[in-house]
Amino acid sequence: MFNEKIEKISIAFEQTHHIKGGIPLYESRYKKVLSFHNGKAPVYEEVNGTIRAFFINTFNTPLFGRYFESAFGFYDGLACVSDETGYYHILENGIDAYAYRFAWCGNFMEEACVVKDKSGAYFHINTQGEPLYAERFCYVGDYYYGIASALLDNGQYVHIFKDGSRVHNNAFLSLEPFHKGKAVARDEEGYFHIDKNGNALYSYRFAKLEAFYNGKAFGEDFNGNKIILDEADLQIEVRHKRALDIKQELAKAAFDFLKMQILYAILELDVLENLRDFKTLDLPPYCENLILLWLRENGFINNDKSLTFKARESLAIKPLICYWQDLPFKLSGYLAQSLKENKAYFEYLYGQDYFSYMAQNPKEAQKFSFVSAFYASDYDVDILALHNQKVCDIGCGSGTLLSTIKAKYPLIKAIYADKEDVRINKEEEFIEIDFFKPLHIEADVFVMSRILHDWEDAKAIAILQNIAATMGEKSILYLYESVQDEPSLRGGKIKGLELSFHLLNFLGGRERDLEAFEYLFAQAGLKLESVLRKERLVAVMKLRKL
């Protein structure tokens, strides 16, 4: 009878008191009230300008004789509270559940609770306040059926058991808890469902997606159509077709290019740096006012001209923005000719290929080095399983990939190799090479990232032949490249599709599917042993000499 009584108690619309059957449960009014759990509810009141929290029972009688800065409901017999010492939990008798203090606490679920320590790391504790495992994460979610989602330092999510061990070996851009054995995940192409092995249930992707509920999952495709996905046969039923005004959408898209060109001009003029450093912009009054209006309108500055987070992040990747909005943008004006003739147009405009141009233009080389480092920062190196081998990065560029590998496997001997040394950190050995000429490098392991897609087949084969010639019988070559999938007829995005247009137009290169890569390898005297992380934007291919 007691539980039935509690279940009928709810929070009034004003959130100042509780009601039962539409009638106030008591006369008092609070600053805020939360729900009853096991006959106890947290309430907040203001006393002399200070907000304090405490617990009441269903008769509005204060409990425990103590106050808190914040208090939340009882879950699994414990409630999260905070005071000047930090966040912690109390038992249903009001006594502290443990002596530990945290920067933040969640609620207990399945005898485990999410907490944040004072360093900003997240993990789970048991009911005694002790960590369930040693690892620390950027964030963790609640456990459902013994499995929780956890955010890694690289921005990828994984599923973990209560001892912190991985449920499967895959990581995703977002990841929800398992519901009836399936979970919603997201990769670079969109949302989809996975099983407990971390494998996708199907190849297509969605813009929005929910968990399966009694055999059906609601979602939205990339055209804005509302769909229902059947769990049994994975058929898609379109429930609502979006009425697209194609002309308006295309008209807007046709003009959208100007936004990034405006930002590019602003960055080239050092406007954000000058605003940050309280310097004058030294621009004609009309132009200065126009820029400030645009920056405020688009969320880059506040009314007092101070920089927003968006502006600070733009400055952090300024070389990347300026790279894409300069030469690649200019060359895109010749994309029609590139497509008509199946060739790059950089040499036609500048009298030399892009890499020769870059060698003579230090500012362009700096931008390219930054861009290479940015895109290489999240490449998967955990799967390499190295120990103390000699590892050479062919075409190392900024050196980010091999430096990441060295940080993961500190006993390796790192050898950086490229036409010119544009590395950020130049402490390790560097060998000057031209990978269109014979290489003379002794190494156990060779790595090469995103080089082959810059070149047409004949030159890609020449690069691989030179690497194969310098490899020993036991040497391994790891290639980091995007491996294109066969396009699905039922939805989903094709990895790097727009990039393929840029590669053709700018460099004469291309993205490739597995069959195209295998052709290159066979011509170069290499054999493919395995493809790792194929589902990711950048996969890893393991090769040996034939």
QUIQUI-V996172 format. One record per pair of residues at least 12 apart in sequence whose ideal C-beta (glycine too) atoms are under 6 Angstrom apart, sorted by the first residue. I is the first residue (numbers start at 0). GAP is how many residues later the second one is. Records with the same first field share a line. If there is no record, write none. Layout:
I=GAP, GAP
This chain:
5=30, 33
7=12
8=27
10=22
14=17
15=13, 14
16=12
25=34
27=32
29=13, 14, 15
30=13, 14, 15
31=12
33=39
34=38
36=36, 37
37=36
38=18, 19
39=15, 34
40=15
41=13, 29, 30
42=13
51=15
52=15, 17, 18
53=13
63=30
67=13, 15
68=13, 14
69=12
74=32, 33
75=32
76=15
77=19, 30
79=25, 27
84=16
85=15, 16
86=15, 17, 18
87=13
97=30, 31
99=29
101=13
102=13, 15
103=12
108=33, 34
109=33
110=16
111=12, 31
112=12
113=26
120=15
121=15, 17, 18
122=13
131=30
132=30, 31
134=29
136=13, 14
137=13
138=12
143=33
145=16
146=12, 20, 31
147=12
148=26
153=224
155=15
156=15, 17, 18
157=13
167=29, 30
169=28
171=13, 14, 15
172=13, 14
173=12
178=32
181=30
183=25, 27
187=349
188=16, 303, 304
189=15, 16
190=15, 18
191=13
201=32
202=285
203=284, 286, 287, 288
204=287
205=13, 15
206=13, 15
207=12
211=19
214=16
215=12
216=12
220=270
223=18
224=13, 16, 17
225=13, 14
259=65
263=61
265=25
266=51, 55
270=20
271=39, 43
274=30
275=31
318=48, 51
319=51, 54
322=44, 48
327=178
330=14, 15, 174, 175
334=170
337=166, 167
342=165
343=163, 164
345=160
353=153
364=57
368=29, 53
371=25, 26
372=25, 27
375=24, 25
378=22, 101, 159
379=153
380=23, 24, 27
382=149
385=23, 26
387=23
388=23, 55, 56
389=23, 53, 54
390=21, 23, 54
391=23, 25, 49, 51, 54
392=23, 54
393=23, 52, 54
394=23, 53, 56
395=20, 22
397=26
398=17, 24
400=48
401=12, 14
402=22
413=14
414=14
415=14
416=14, 16
418=15
434=28, 31
435=26
437=28
438=27, 31
440=29
444=31
445=21, 31
446=31
447=31
448=31
451=29
452=50, 56, 58
453=53, 55
454=54
455=52
459=60
460=59, 62, 63
463=60
464=59
467=56, 57, 58, 77
470=74
476=66
477=62, 64
478=62
479=58, 60
481=13, 14, 29, 55, 56
482=31, 51, 56
483=27, 29
494=42
495=15
524=21
525=17
526=17, 19
527=15
528=13
529=12
